[in-house]
C-alpha cells in the first residue's frame, strides 16, 4: 500500500530523471588518416552507463547521406569523462558537414541511472553534431 504522503515524491522522481539526458557527447576532433577519417568524441554520464551504442548518420557537404555507423562508447562511469575514437575507412573528413545521432542502438544504465531520451550533443569542430 502506498501512503498518500509519498505520492508526490514518487510522481516527481520520474519527471526529474526524464529532464536529464543519460549522457553528454561532444564531437571533439576529426583527423584524416591513411584511408580513414577518425572522429574523436568526449562523453560522460552523470549517473553512469554500463553500455552506450549510438546510431549515427554522417552527411556530406552536399547534404547527402555519406555513411551510417554505430559508435560503441562502451561504459561511461558516473561523472567521469571518456574519450572514444572511431575510424571510418574510405571517408574523407573534409567531406563531412554534419553528424546526426539518429538513435540509441544500446543503452544500459548503471544502478540509479536512466536511458530516457537521447544524449545531449555538441561539437567543438566545424562539423555540426545534431541529436
WOJO-V962174 format. One record per residue. N is the residue number from 1. RES is the residue in three letters. SS is DSSP state (helix for helix, strand for strand, loop for the rest). PSI is psi as a letter, one per 20 degrees, with the letter a starting at -180 (NA if undefined). D_LAST is the distance of its C-alpha to the last C-alpha in whole Angstrom. Layout:
n:N res:RES ss:SS psi:PSI d_last:D_LAST
n:N res:RES ss:SS psi:PSI d_last:D_LAST
//
This chain:
n:1 res:UNK ss:loop psi:p d_last:41
n:2 res:UNK ss:loop psi:p d_last:38
n:3 res:UNK ss:loop psi:q d_last:40
n:4 res:UNK ss:helix psi:h d_last:39
n:5 res:UNK ss:helix psi:h d_last:38
n:6 res:UNK ss:helix psi:i d_last:35
n:7 res:UNK ss:helix psi:g d_last:34
n:8 res:UNK ss:helix psi:h d_last:32
n:9 res:UNK ss:helix psi:g d_last:31
n:10 res:UNK ss:helix psi:h d_last:29
n:11 res:UNK ss:helix psi:h d_last:28
n:12 res:UNK ss:helix psi:h d_last:26
n:13 res:UNK ss:helix psi:g d_last:25
n:14 res:UNK ss:helix psi:h d_last:22
n:15 res:UNK ss:helix psi:h d_last:21
n:16 res:UNK ss:helix psi:g d_last:20
n:17 res:UNK ss:helix psi:h d_last:18
n:18 res:UNK ss:helix psi:h d_last:16
n:19 res:UNK ss:loop psi:i d_last:15
n:20 res:UNK ss:loop psi:p d_last:14
n:21 res:UNK ss:loop psi:q d_last:11
n:22 res:UNK ss:loop psi:h d_last:13
n:23 res:UNK ss:loop psi:r d_last:12
n:24 res:UNK ss:strand psi:p d_last:11
n:25 res:UNK ss:strand psi:p d_last:10
n:26 res:UNK ss:strand psi:p d_last:11
n:27 res:UNK ss:strand psi:o d_last:12
n:28 res:UNK ss:strand psi:h d_last:15
n:29 res:UNK ss:strand psi:q d_last:18
n:30 res:UNK ss:strand psi:p d_last:18
n:31 res:UNK ss:strand psi:p d_last:22
n:32 res:UNK ss:strand psi:p d_last:24
n:33 res:UNK ss:strand psi:a d_last:26
n:34 res:UNK ss:loop psi:n d_last:29
n:35 res:UNK ss:loop psi:j d_last:27
n:36 res:UNK ss:strand psi:q d_last:24
n:37 res:UNK ss:strand psi:p d_last:21
n:38 res:UNK ss:strand psi:p d_last:20
n:39 res:UNK ss:strand psi:p d_last:16
n:40 res:UNK ss:strand psi:p d_last:17
n:41 res:UNK ss:strand psi:q d_last:14
n:42 res:UNK ss:strand psi:q d_last:15
n:43 res:UNK ss:strand psi:q d_last:14
n:44 res:UNK ss:strand psi:q d_last:16
n:45 res:UNK ss:strand psi:p d_last:16
n:46 res:UNK ss:loop psi:g d_last:18
n:47 res:UNK ss:loop psi:i d_last:20
n:48 res:UNK ss:loop psi:q d_last:20
n:49 res:UNK ss:strand psi:p d_last:18
n:50 res:UNK ss:strand psi:h d_last:21
n:51 res:UNK ss:strand psi:q d_last:18
n:52 res:UNK ss:strand psi:o d_last:15
n:53 res:UNK ss:strand psi:p d_last:14
n:54 res:UNK ss:strand psi:p d_last:11
n:55 res:UNK ss:strand psi:p d_last:11
n:56 res:UNK ss:strand psi:q d_last:9
n:57 res:UNK ss:strand psi:p d_last:11
n:58 res:UNK ss:strand psi:p d_last:12
n:59 res:UNK ss:strand psi:q d_last:14
n:60 res:UNK ss:strand psi:r d_last:17
n:61 res:UNK ss:loop psi:i d_last:18
n:62 res:UNK ss:loop psi:i d_last:20
n:63 res:UNK ss:loop psi:j d_last:16
n:64 res:UNK ss:loop psi:q d_last:18
n:65 res:UNK ss:strand psi:p d_last:16
n:66 res:UNK ss:strand psi:h d_last:17
n:67 res:UNK ss:strand psi:q d_last:16
n:68 res:UNK ss:strand psi:p d_last:15
n:69 res:UNK ss:strand psi:q d_last:15
n:70 res:UNK ss:strand psi:p d_last:14
n:71 res:UNK ss:strand psi:o d_last:14
n:72 res:UNK ss:strand psi:o d_last:16
n:73 res:UNK ss:strand psi:i d_last:16
n:74 res:UNK ss:strand psi:c d_last:19
n:75 res:UNK ss:strand psi:q d_last:20
n:76 res:UNK ss:strand psi:o d_last:19
n:77 res:UNK ss:loop psi:q d_last:22
n:78 res:UNK ss:strand psi:p d_last:21
n:79 res:UNK ss:loop psi:j d_last:21
n:80 res:UNK ss:loop psi:p d_last:21
n:81 res:UNK ss:loop psi:q d_last:19
n:82 res:UNK ss:strand psi:q d_last:19
n:83 res:UNK ss:strand psi:p d_last:19
n:84 res:UNK ss:strand psi:p d_last:18
n:85 res:UNK ss:strand psi:q d_last:19
n:86 res:UNK ss:strand psi:p d_last:18
n:87 res:UNK ss:strand psi:p d_last:21
n:88 res:UNK ss:strand psi:n d_last:20
n:89 res:UNK ss:strand psi:q d_last:24
n:90 res:UNK ss:loop psi:j d_last:25
n:91 res:UNK ss:loop psi:p d_last:22
n:92 res:UNK ss:loop psi:o d_last:22
n:93 res:UNK ss:helix psi:h d_last:20
n:94 res:UNK ss:helix psi:i d_last:21
n:95 res:UNK ss:helix psi:i d_last:20
n:96 res:UNK ss:strand psi:p d_last:16
n:97 res:UNK ss:strand psi:h d_last:15
n:98 res:UNK ss:strand psi:q d_last:11
n:99 res:UNK ss:strand psi:p d_last:9
n:100 res:UNK ss:strand psi:p d_last:6
n:101 res:UNK ss:strand psi:o d_last:5
n:102 res:UNK ss:strand psi:h d_last:7
n:103 res:UNK ss:strand psi:r d_last:8
n:104 res:UNK ss:strand psi:o d_last:11
n:105 res:UNK ss:strand psi:g d_last:14
n:106 res:UNK ss:strand psi:p d_last:16
n:107 res:UNK ss:strand psi:o d_last:15
n:108 res:UNK ss:strand psi:o d_last:19
n:109 res:UNK ss:strand psi:q d_last:19
n:110 res:UNK ss:loop psi:r d_last:22
n:111 res:UNK ss:loop psi:p d_last:25
n:112 res:UNK ss:loop psi:i d_last:24
n:113 res:UNK ss:loop psi:a d_last:20
n:114 res:UNK ss:loop psi:q d_last:17
n:115 res:UNK ss:loop psi:k d_last:15
n:116 res:UNK ss:loop psi:p d_last:14
n:117 res:UNK ss:loop psi:r d_last:10
n:118 res:UNK ss:loop psi:q d_last:7
n:119 res:UNK ss:loop psi:q d_last:7
n:120 res:UNK ss:strand psi:p d_last:7
n:121 res:UNK ss:strand psi:q d_last:6
n:122 res:UNK ss:strand psi:r d_last:9
n:123 res:UNK ss:strand psi:p d_last:11
n:124 res:UNK ss:loop psi:j d_last:15
n:125 res:UNK ss:loop psi:a d_last:16
n:126 res:UNK ss:loop psi:i d_last:16
n:127 res:UNK ss:loop psi:p d_last:13
n:128 res:UNK ss:strand psi:p d_last:10
n:129 res:UNK ss:strand psi:p d_last:7
n:130 res:UNK ss:strand psi:q d_last:4
n:131 res:UNK ss:loop psi:NA d_last:0
//
